[in-house]
Amino acid sequence: MKKPKLSKEALEAYKALMKLSEEEQKLVFCKVSQPEPEESVQEPPKEKGNCPHCWSSHVSKYGKTPAGYQRFICVDCRKTFGVKERPVWIGSHFPKEVWMEYMRLMNTGATLKDLAEALDINVTTAFYWRHKILTALKDGKSDVVLEEHTQADETFTYLNTKGNKNANNNLHTHKPTNRAPDYKSVRKSGHRHGRGSCSSTRGLNQGLVCTPLAIGGNEICWGRPSNMGAPSSDDLDSVYTGHLGETVILVTDASRAAGKYAQDKELPIIQLKSETESRQGKYNLQKVNKLHSAFKQDLARFNGVSTKYLENYANLTIFKQETPSISGIARATLLVEKLSNVPRVARWKELRKTDYPSFVYEVLDKDEPSENEVST
């Protein structure tokens, strides 16, 4: 075995050490043998922040975790939370790798049954995992801003009451109860419509859910369900307020609602007055039409989606649109990174109580004249 050789710098240090007196050499040895004291770094004071459950600022300290992290309690709702943001899988009995595989399979359009069998979890668990992920995606899009030439248009889907009227009983969370199917409470016609496969009247009517979607020149997308039937200027305002930047120029079809909305908000707008104009030329609606097609394909892949969860699935389509030309594994990895730190994690009790948007209960299946019909 070869003996280790001293480097040039080490030899120079040795020669310099030999030139010192015996007392100086002892001082050097003592200095080298004693470890240098670590510099004390003062951590900045931890801010309490708002309660992630009710967003109240009335919070106080509530001990620490075994790892030493500060905990807080909300004085208003009496729920506890920590200062660190949390991953969407916090509180789960399964590791991150299982969630990542779940996201990869979900991106391929796997059904809940397929997910449950592949990961050896319950179908109900698979359902709640999906909506924990989609709710976190939705919350993460709340501050997006569209810039430059922004293509905006609406797409329409049937009011869908998909679900099992005995779903609560199947969860075994309380005593069995008899509950009427959703279609009897949200449709005035009282017709089940085969999971939303048709409406009571033909054409564009108030039995259809309107979902305005937009894609900006910066390739950022935004949209969510707004109303039943043809949208008004106020309906568009409820979707786009706070999401249109200073440089935005709206590119829409010839709808009156879009024109009035742009006029009320003093926004520059380019309205394409024919189907030909919307498909070719410098300004068109090809990108947003592609987004509409992808949205409806996703809904069909899941065998229909209840209207109460429509906004969640719209954000899933938007996420795919903003991450094109990548594999399912790469998209799942990106989704894991995106959801590793979320300000708020939806609880299963909260998801179980999800109700239809308020506009669903306002006007349903009314027979109105078809003079306001527009192409979907």
KOLZAPA-295790 format. One line per 3 residues: their letters; for each residue x, y, z of C-alpha. Coordinates in Angstrom, 2 decimals, decimal comma. Each point is the difference from the previous one (the first is absolute). Layout:
N
a> X/Y/Z ~ ...
END
This chain:
376
mkk> 0,00/0,00/0,00 ~ 1,45/3,34/-1,06 ~ 0,68/2,61/2,67
pkl> -1,97/3,20/-0,43 ~ 2,12/2,92/-1,22 ~ -0,20/3,54/1,27
ske> -1,09/2,66/-2,43 ~ 2,16/2,98/-0,85 ~ -2,02/2,27/2,30
ale> 0,25/-2,52/2,88 ~ 3,81/-0,22/-0,39 ~ 0,32/3,78/0,10
ayk> -2,16/0,13/3,14 ~ 2,14/-2,75/1,62 ~ 3,26/1,86/-0,77
alm> -1,43/3,23/1,42 ~ -1,12/-1,87/3,13 ~ 3,48/-1,47/0,55
kls> 1,51/3,49/-0,01 ~ -2,12/1,01/3,01 ~ 1,13/-0,30/3,59
eee> -1,20/-2,85/2,21 ~ -2,48/2,25/1,86 ~ -1,39/1,40/-3,28
qkl> -0,41/-3,54/-1,37 ~ -2,01/-0,99/3,12 ~ -2,26/3,04/-0,46
vfc> -0,60/-0,95/-3,64 ~ -0,82/-3,61/0,94 ~ -2,45/1,15/2,69
kvs> -1,66/2,40/-2,43 ~ -0,39/-2,67/-2,68 ~ -1,32/-2,66/2,39
qpe> -2,78/2,28/1,32 ~ -3,05/0,25/-2,36 ~ -1,07/3,49/-0,90
pee> -3,25/1,07/1,67 ~ -2,93/0,06/-2,41 ~ -1,40/3,40/-0,75
svq> -3,41/0,39/1,56 ~ -2,56/0,75/-2,68 ~ -3,09/1,70/1,25
epp> -3,09/-1,23/-1,80 ~ -2,43/2,68/-1,08 ~ -3,16/0,14/2,10
kek> -2,66/-2,35/-1,33 ~ -3,14/1,69/-1,16 ~ -3,28/-1,43/1,12
gnc> -1,84/0,68/-3,23 ~ -3,68/-0,72/-0,58 ~ -1,86/-3,17/0,82
phc> 0,05/-2,26/-3,11 ~ -3,46/-1,33/0,92 ~ -2,05/3,19/0,47
wss> 2,63/2,66/-0,92 ~ -0,43/1,77/3,33 ~ 2,97/2,04/1,29
hvs> -1,02/-0,60/3,65 ~ 2,50/-2,78/0,79 ~ 2,33/-0,85/2,87
kyg> 2,91/-2,39/0,69 ~ -0,88/-3,60/0,79 ~ 3,18/-1,87/0,86
ktp> 2,46/-1,69/-2,35 ~ 0,22/-3,20/-1,99 ~ 2,50/-2,77/0,92
agy> 2,18/1,38/-2,83 ~ 0,02/3,42/1,66 ~ -2,38/1,87/-2,32
qrf> -2,26/2,60/1,55 ~ -3,72/-0,78/0,06 ~ -2,87/2,50/0,16
icv> -3,68/-0,15/0,85 ~ -2,76/2,12/-1,49 ~ -2,02/1,74/2,70
dcr> -3,05/0,17/-2,28 ~ -0,31/-3,53/-1,43 ~ 2,21/-1,73/2,62
ktf> 2,00/-1,92/-2,62 ~ 3,78/-0,32/0,18 ~ 2,58/0,50/-2,74
gvk> 3,74/0,48/-0,54 ~ 2,06/2,80/-1,49 ~ 1,38/-2,18/-2,79
erp> -2,00/-0,56/-3,15 ~ -1,06/-3,60/-0,43 ~ -0,05/-2,54/-2,83
vwi> -3,35/-1,14/-1,30 ~ 0,63/-3,54/1,31 ~ 0,50/1,14/3,61
gsh> -1,91/-2,18/2,46 ~ -0,12/-2,88/-2,46 ~ 1,01/-3,51/1,06
fpk> 1,77/-0,48/-3,33 ~ 3,45/1,33/-1,00 ~ 0,74/2,59/-2,65
evw> 0,93/-2,70/-2,54 ~ -3,53/-1,41/0,06 ~ -1,48/3,46/-0,57
mey> 2,39/0,59/-2,88 ~ -1,08/-3,25/-1,64 ~ -3,61/1,03/0,59
mrl> 0,61/3,32/-1,80 ~ 1,71/-1,76/-2,89 ~ -2,93/-2,38/-0,45
mnt> -2,50/2,83/0,43 ~ 1,69/1,93/-2,83 ~ -0,55/-2,99/-2,27
gat> -3,74/0,13/0,68 ~ -0,18/-3,04/2,28 ~ -3,37/-0,56/1,67
lkd> -0,45/-0,09/3,75 ~ -0,37/-3,76/-0,14 ~ 3,26/-0,34/-1,96
lae> 1,80/2,26/2,50 ~ -1,34/-1,95/2,96 ~ 1,10/-3,34/-1,45
ald> 3,45/1,24/-1,11 ~ 0,86/1,60/3,35 ~ -1,93/-2,37/2,27
inv> -2,16/2,74/1,49 ~ -3,74/0,42/0,45 ~ -2,05/1,57/-2,82
tta> -1,26/2,65/2,44 ~ 3,61/0,82/0,90 ~ 0,85/0,29/-3,69
fyw> -2,89/2,44/-0,43 ~ 1,08/2,24/2,87 ~ 3,64/-0,04/-1,13
rhk> -1,04/1,15/-3,45 ~ -1,95/2,95/1,36 ~ 2,69/0,92/2,53
ilt> 2,36/0,33/-2,96 ~ -2,49/1,89/-2,18 ~ -1,01/2,36/2,82
alk> 3,67/0,84/0,65 ~ 0,46/0,65/-3,74 ~ -3,02/2,31/0,04
dgk> 1,28/1,95/3,02 ~ 3,40/0,35/-1,67 ~ -1,58/1,72/-3,02
sdv> -1,79/2,70/1,97 ~ 2,54/2,75/-0,82 ~ 0,74/-0,66/-3,69
vle> 0,03/2,98/-2,38 ~ -0,57/-0,17/-3,77 ~ 1,91/2,44/-2,21
eht> 0,15/1,16/-3,63 ~ -2,38/-1,50/-2,59 ~ -2,31/-2,20/2,06
qad> -2,38/-2,38/-1,74 ~ -3,22/-0,33/2,01 ~ -3,09/-2,05/-0,71
etf> -2,60/-2,11/1,78 ~ -0,71/-3,71/-0,15 ~ -3,15/-1,72/1,18
tyl> -0,63/-3,31/1,75 ~ -3,18/-1,67/1,19 ~ -1,00/0,38/3,61
ntk> 1,27/-3,24/1,49 ~ -1,18/-1,52/3,26 ~ 2,21/-3,07/-0,19
gnk> 0,39/-1,74/3,34 ~ -1,54/-2,57/2,28 ~ -2,87/1,09/2,18
nan> 1,24/-2,52/2,59 ~ 3,60/1,28/-0,08 ~ -0,11/1,23/3,60
nnl> -1,34/-3,35/1,17 ~ 2,79/-1,83/-1,82 ~ 2,62/1,97/1,95
hth> -1,32/-1,44/3,28 ~ 0,51/3,36/1,71 ~ -3,40/0,24/1,66
kpt> -3,35/-1,69/0,27 ~ -1,58/-0,93/-3,36 ~ -2,27/2,71/-1,37
nra> -2,31/0,20/-2,99 ~ 0,93/2,91/-2,24 ~ -1,65/1,01/-3,25
pdy> 2,20/-0,07/-3,13 ~ 1,65/3,29/-0,92 ~ -1,91/0,38/-3,25
ksv> -3,23/0,40/1,97 ~ 1,39/2,94/1,96 ~ 1,87/1,87/-2,76
rks> -2,27/-0,64/-3,02 ~ -3,48/1,44/-0,08 ~ -0,96/-2,58/-2,60
ghr> 0,82/-2,76/2,49 ~ 1,44/-2,09/-2,82 ~ 3,23/-1,97/0,58
hgr> 1,29/0,63/-3,57 ~ 2,34/-3,00/0,04 ~ 3,00/1,63/1,75
gsc> -0,48/3,27/-1,85 ~ -0,25/-1,42/-3,50 ~ -2,75/2,36/-1,12
sst> -2,03/3,04/0,97 ~ -3,73/0,61/0,11 ~ 0,10/2,50/-2,89
rgl> 1,95/0,23/-3,22 ~ 2,72/2,54/-0,81 ~ 1,80/2,23/2,45
nqg> -2,18/0,15/3,08 ~ 0,16/0,36/3,74 ~ 0,49/-3,73/0,42
lvc> 3,59/0,37/-1,27 ~ 2,98/1,04/2,12 ~ 2,11/2,80/-1,49
tpl> 3,77/-0,14/0,58 ~ 1,96/3,01/-1,32 ~ 3,62/-0,89/-0,77
aig> 2,84/2,24/-1,15 ~ 3,62/-0,39/-1,04 ~ 2,35/2,99/0,01
gne> 2,87/0,93/-2,27 ~ 2,25/-1,10/2,87 ~ -1,50/-3,52/-0,36
icw> -1,66/0,25/3,42 ~ -3,55/-1,40/0,18 ~ -2,92/0,81/2,23
grp> -3,69/-0,84/0,29 ~ -2,77/-1,49/2,11 ~ -3,78/-0,59/-0,16
snm> -1,97/3,22/0,28 ~ -3,72/-0,43/-0,68 ~ -2,76/-2,00/-1,63
gap> -0,75/0,73/-3,65 ~ 1,37/2,91/-2,01 ~ 2,37/2,20/2,06
ssd> -0,55/3,66/0,74 ~ 2,58/2,73/0,44 ~ -0,23/-0,46/3,78
dld> 0,60/-3,74/-0,35 ~ 3,19/0,61/-1,98 ~ 1,06/2,60/2,55
svy> -0,35/-2,54/2,82 ~ 2,49/-2,28/-1,78 ~ 2,56/2,45/-1,41
tgh> 0,19/2,65/2,73 ~ 3,56/0,23/1,33 ~ 1,40/-2,30/-2,70
lge> 0,42/2,40/-2,93 ~ 3,25/1,97/-0,08 ~ 0,68/3,54/-1,16
tvi> 1,20/-1,09/-3,45 ~ -2,96/-2,30/-0,72 ~ -1,89/0,19/-3,29
lvt> -3,06/-2,25/-0,10 ~ -0,61/-2,11/-3,09 ~ -3,54/-1,41/0,05
das> -2,88/-1,00/-2,23 ~ -2,83/2,39/-0,84 ~ -1,99/-0,55/3,20
raa> -1,72/3,01/1,50 ~ 1,05/-0,96/3,51 ~ 3,72/0,14/-0,88
gky> -0,42/3,35/-1,76 ~ -1,90/1,52/2,93 ~ 2,50/-1,38/2,51
aqd> 2,92/1,56/-1,89 ~ -1,90/3,28/-0,28 ~ -0,86/0,09/3,72
kel> 3,60/-0,78/1,00 ~ 1,49/2,22/-2,72 ~ 2,04/-2,86/-1,41
pii> 1,24/-0,18/-3,60 ~ -1,79/-2,79/-1,83 ~ 0,11/-1,68/-3,41
qlk> -3,27/-1,75/-0,82 ~ 0,02/-2,55/-2,81 ~ -3,34/0,19/-1,74
set> 0,01/-3,24/-1,94 ~ 1,01/-3,62/0,44 ~ 2,63/0,42/-2,70
esr> 1,66/2,91/1,78 ~ 0,25/-2,00/3,22 ~ 1,98/-2,76/-1,71
qgk> 2,51/1,86/-2,13 ~ 1,80/3,30/-0,31 ~ 2,24/1,90/2,37
ynl> -2,64/-0,02/2,75 ~ -1,98/-3,18/0,59 ~ -1,45/-2,24/2,70
qkv> 1,89/-3,17/-0,82 ~ 1,82/-0,27/3,34 ~ -3,08/0,45/2,16
nkl> -2,00/-2,36/-2,24 ~ 2,74/-2,60/0,50 ~ -0,32/0,57/3,77
hsa> -3,77/-0,56/-0,27 ~ 0,55/-3,28/-1,86 ~ 2,55/-1,22/2,57
fkq> -2,42/0,91/2,81 ~ -2,85/-2,02/-1,48 ~ 2,30/-2,91/-0,79
dla> 1,09/-0,10/3,64 ~ -3,62/0,02/1,18 ~ -0,84/-2,87/-2,39
rfn> 3,04/-1,96/1,19 ~ -1,38/0,11/3,54 ~ -3,42/-1,19/-1,25
gvs> -1,51/3,35/0,81 ~ 0,65/2,33/2,94 ~ -2,49/1,34/2,49
tky> -0,54/3,74/-0,38 ~ 0,97/0,47/3,66 ~ 3,58/-1,04/-0,93
len> 0,15/1,65/-3,43 ~ 2,36/2,81/1,08 ~ 2,51/-2,52/1,34
yan> 0,14/-1,89/-3,28 ~ 0,27/3,24/-1,97 ~ 3,20/0,74/1,92
lti> 1,33/-3,47/-0,78 ~ -0,48/0,69/-3,73 ~ 1,65/3,41/0,41
fkq> 3,00/-1,62/1,72 ~ 0,40/-2,41/-2,92 ~ -0,34/2,87/-2,50
etp> 2,75/1,96/1,74 ~ 2,34/-3,02/0,03 ~ -0,15/-1,29/-3,60
sis> 2,25/-2,54/-1,71 ~ 1,22/-1,76/3,14 ~ -0,45/-3,59/1,12
gia> -2,39/-1,13/2,70 ~ 2,90/-0,69/2,37 ~ 1,48/3,47/-0,58
rat> -3,39/1,63/0,51 ~ -0,55/-2,02/3,18 ~ 3,43/1,10/1,28
llv> -0,86/3,62/-0,78 ~ -3,33/-0,41/1,76 ~ 1,72/-1,46/3,08
ekl> 2,37/2,98/0,12 ~ -2,90/2,39/-0,45 ~ -1,95/-1,58/2,86
snv> 2,91/-0,51/2,41 ~ -0,73/3,35/1,64 ~ -3,62/1,09/0,00
prv> -1,52/2,59/2,32 ~ -3,07/-2,11/0,65 ~ -0,83/-3,72/-0,17
arw> -3,65/-0,99/-0,48 ~ -1,37/-2,38/2,61 ~ -2,17/-2,96/-0,92
kel> -2,86/1,36/2,10 ~ 0,14/3,23/-1,97 ~ 0,04/-1,88/-3,31
rkt> -2,94/-2,14/1,07 ~ -2,09/3,13/0,58 ~ 0,74/1,47/-3,45
dyp> -3,20/1,45/-1,44 ~ -1,05/1,22/-3,43 ~ 0,91/3,61/-0,89
sfv> -2,61/2,50/1,10 ~ -0,96/0,86/-3,58 ~ -1,27/-3,57/-0,51
yev> -2,83/0,60/2,47 ~ -0,98/3,37/-1,47 ~ -1,33/-0,89/-3,44
ldk> -0,41/-3,59/-1,18 ~ -1,74/-1,53/-3,01 ~ -2,14/3,03/-0,77
dep> -1,64/0,01/-3,40 ~ 1,16/3,26/-1,54 ~ -0,07/1,31/-3,57
sen> 2,98/-1,14/-2,07 ~ 0,71/3,46/-1,50 ~ 3,15/0,26/2,12
evs> 1,42/-3,23/-1,36 ~ 3,69/0,01/-0,76 ~ 2,17/-2,82/-1,26
t> 1,80/-2,03/2,65
END
